[in-house]
Amino acid sequence: MKLLFLYGPPASGKLTVAEEVATQTGFKVFHNHLTIDLYKSLFEFGTDHFRRLLAETRLYIFEEAAKQQLPGVIFTFTYLKGRHEPFISKLVEVVEKYSGEVDFVQLYCQPEELERRVQTASRKKHQKLWDIEGLRTMMAQQDLFLLIPGQQSLSIDNTTLSPQEVAHQIIAHYQFPHDVTSAPESSEQSTT
């Protein structure tokens, strides 16, 4: 399994790019808010219990995907230094245990572009961070532009690039196959 680990600040275009890569490759998209929203429905966001459940669930899902040898999965993530390194190390270990590979891509854009993008209706619809003040507060508390230490990352400034251009760069860099879901059918005849 190929796991594309797409990370960067909020509003850097991770989900939009993930969907474009998925369109071109047939990879499945597992964006981080699928599990965040699940646990936010029951537990207070950011508590130790919330974070533990989030990490455990994600690792379980990725292990099952790797066991089943899915061709490709795209995961979106906002990396926070000092908090996420153990999860990322365990994730790489779990995927590699089943002969999979994790490919890291950092997306970022200029702060003024992040502020423009963070206010879009789609972010609010998906219950993501969607206000400038919230983004500014988060950026004041954490350097959201850091590369994940110990992992080789393709880093792309997508301030002026379209999602299609970014997806093309990622696919070309990691030599992902185009549309893995359209594999040729078996030559065996059905007897039904």
Buried (B, 14 or more C-beta within 10 A) or exposed (E): BBBBBBBBBBBBBBBBBBBBBBBBBBBBBBBBEBBBEEBBEEBEEEEEEBBEBBBEBBBEBBBEBBEEEBBBBBBBBBBBEEEBBEBBEBBBEBBBEBEBBBBBBBBBBEBEBBBEBBEBEEBEEEEBBBEBEEBBEBBEEBEBBEBBEEBEBBEBBBBEBEBEBBBBBBBEEBEBBEBBEEEEEEEEEEEE
